[in-house]
Structure formats: C-alpha cells, structure tokens
C-alpha cells in the first residue's frame, strides 16, 4: 500500500483538463477538413478519381466523412488548394447526411436530442460491440478509460452486459457472421436506448466498402442516433461527441 501511495505522489495528477481547457494535438493529426468551394474543378476531379474510398463527389466537391479514412491523399494532390485537414477533432454528427460536407458543418449540440439529455444526463452506460473491426477503433475507445481521459468522471462507462446498458457503441464493418450477434445485443438493451456508429467501417464499410461479406452501414440495420467518423476516431473525437450529444 505504501508503494502505491508513493507512486501516486510521484506521478501527480495526470488527467486531462479537457473540456474545461482546450487541448492541442500533434501537428500531424488530421481532423476536420477545410474545403475550398472555389477550387479548380479539374483538381477536384483528380482528387475524386484518386480517392481510395470514393469519398469525394467530383461534381459538387463534397466530401463524405462517413467514408473518408483521413489518409490525406486529397490534400497532398491538391497541395491544400482543395482540401486541407485541420487539427479540429470535433467531427461527431447526429445524422448521416451531416457527414457529407462542402465545407460547412452542422452544429452537433443544436441537433442533440434533448430527451436523451434528460434520460442519461448524469449517467450513460454503453455496451461496446466490435462487429469485425480491425481493433483500431476498439483500441482508441479503450484509451478513454485510462487516467488521462478518465471517461467515468463524466458519468459515462462501458459495461459488460447489454442488459446493463443504455445503448450500444458499434465499431467494425459488421460482417455477415456478426450481424446476428449485433442485432441480438441491440434487442437485449432495455428501451429507451441509443445507437452509436463509430468509425468509417460501421458508418459506410470503410476500407471494406462494397464487399459482399460486410453490411458496411449500421444505419441500414438499426436507427443510429450518433455518428463518430474517423479511421479510427481519435479518443477526443469520441469524447467530444458523447459529451456534446448526451451531456
């Protein structure tokens, strides 16, 4: 016990002060993209043709954050003249349509459903469902339980049983083998319940987009309340989305 106390004193207080104080991420982090609406159409088409996720609409210049893996290829090809990724990690959206952007973004706080705030304002218990993910989204979600982020200080926890949960947090492209397990887990959560699609895979299929082996769109199976884009979403992206939408 004395060793534990000494270690605690040596370590000091390591929990982030976010959201009370802003937090700066590493300069190479790719967050919310800025899109030049007046960009050269030829440059937009070049980026659209090169995009491995088919996330760019060549005609409108819109970018689908639900498909985007933030590889940065479009920024490199256009040298920032069409797309430039910022360090803004606030990417959550209340609807699938809000993830398709031409440079403007919907206010998540304004779209937060107030009855959720009344029901879960002081406590939100989530069951994590890894539906054939690569474990990147799952790893960055687990990080939220470390002392630096300390998710539980906000009254938000991940629980072992769906019967103890207020909703499900789904990652992965939802393989055919995981579809039944996912639906069974959803049914086991007591009503009212929430559904969160986290990561490009659960939103659109991500790198597995178009494969016959995956559903690739959680919204086609269940009513999704919150979308958290990324590949994987940064822990702060997930934290911001949860706090903004439910708190």
Secondary structure as the mmCIF struct_conf table of DSSP 4:
data_model
#
loop_
_struct_conf.conf_type_id
_struct_conf.id
_struct_conf.beg_label_comp_id
_struct_conf.beg_label_asym_id
_struct_conf.beg_label_seq_id
_struct_conf.end_label_comp_id
_struct_conf.end_label_asym_id
_struct_conf.end_label_seq_id
HELX_RH_AL_P HELX_RH_AL_P1 UNK A 2 UNK A 11
TURN_TY1_P TURN_TY1_P1 UNK A 18 UNK A 20
BEND BEND1 UNK A 21 UNK A 21
HELX_LH_PP_P HELX_LH_PP_P1 UNK A 24 UNK A 26
TURN_TY1_P TURN_TY1_P2 UNK A 27 UNK A 28
BEND BEND2 UNK A 32 UNK A 32
STRN STRN1 UNK A 33 UNK A 35
TURN_TY1_P TURN_TY1_P3 UNK A 37 UNK A 38
HELX_RH_AL_P HELX_RH_AL_P2 UNK A 41 UNK A 50
TURN_TY1_P TURN_TY1_P4 UNK A 52 UNK A 53
STRN STRN2 UNK A 56 UNK A 56
TURN_TY1_P TURN_TY1_P5 UNK A 58 UNK A 60
STRN STRN3 UNK A 63 UNK A 64
TURN_TY1_P TURN_TY1_P6 UNK A 65 UNK A 67
HELX_RH_AL_P HELX_RH_AL_P3 UNK A 73 UNK A 78
TURN_TY1_P TURN_TY1_P7 UNK A 79 UNK A 80
BEND BEND3 UNK A 81 UNK A 82
STRN STRN4 UNK A 83 UNK A 85
BEND BEND4 UNK A 87 UNK A 87
STRN STRN5 UNK A 93 UNK A 93
BEND BEND5 UNK A 94 UNK A 96
HELX_RH_3T_P HELX_RH_3T_P1 UNK A 97 UNK A 99
STRN STRN6 UNK A 100 UNK A 101
BEND BEND6 UNK A 102 UNK A 103
HELX_RH_AL_P HELX_RH_AL_P4 UNK A 108 UNK A 111
BEND BEND7 UNK A 112 UNK A 112
HELX_RH_AL_P HELX_RH_AL_P5 UNK A 114 UNK A 120
TURN_TY1_P TURN_TY1_P8 UNK A 121 UNK A 122
STRN STRN7 UNK A 124 UNK A 130
BEND BEND8 UNK A 131 UNK A 132
BEND BEND9 UNK A 135 UNK A 135
HELX_RH_AL_P HELX_RH_AL_P6 UNK A 136 UNK A 142
HELX_RH_3T_P HELX_RH_3T_P2 UNK A 143 UNK A 145
BEND BEND10 UNK A 146 UNK A 146
TURN_TY1_P TURN_TY1_P9 UNK A 147 UNK A 149
HELX_RH_3T_P HELX_RH_3T_P3 UNK A 151 UNK A 154
TURN_TY1_P TURN_TY1_P10 UNK A 155 UNK A 155
STRN STRN8 UNK A 156 UNK A 158
BEND BEND11 UNK A 160 UNK A 160
HELX_RH_3T_P HELX_RH_3T_P4 UNK A 162 UNK A 164
BEND BEND12 UNK A 166 UNK A 166
STRN STRN9 UNK A 167 UNK A 171
BEND BEND13 UNK A 172 UNK A 172
STRN STRN10 UNK A 175 UNK A 175
HELX_RH_AL_P HELX_RH_AL_P7 UNK A 176 UNK A 188
BEND BEND14 UNK A 189 UNK A 189
HELX_LH_PP_P HELX_LH_PP_P2 UNK A 190 UNK A 190
BEND BEND15 UNK A 191 UNK A 192
STRN STRN11 UNK A 194 UNK A 198
BEND BEND16 UNK A 199 UNK A 199
HELX_RH_AL_P HELX_RH_AL_P8 UNK A 200 UNK A 204
HELX_RH_3T_P HELX_RH_3T_P5 UNK A 206 UNK A 208
TURN_TY1_P TURN_TY1_P11 UNK A 209 UNK A 210
TURN_TY1_P TURN_TY1_P12 UNK A 212 UNK A 213
STRN STRN12 UNK A 214 UNK A 214
HELX_RH_3T_P HELX_RH_3T_P6 UNK A 218 UNK A 220
TURN_TY1_P TURN_TY1_P13 UNK A 221 UNK A 221
BEND BEND17 UNK A 222 UNK A 222
STRN STRN13 UNK A 226 UNK A 228
BEND BEND18 UNK A 230 UNK A 230
TURN_TY1_P TURN_TY1_P14 UNK A 231 UNK A 232
HELX_LH_PP_P HELX_LH_PP_P3 UNK A 233 UNK A 234
HELX_RH_AL_P HELX_RH_AL_P9 UNK A 235 UNK A 246
#
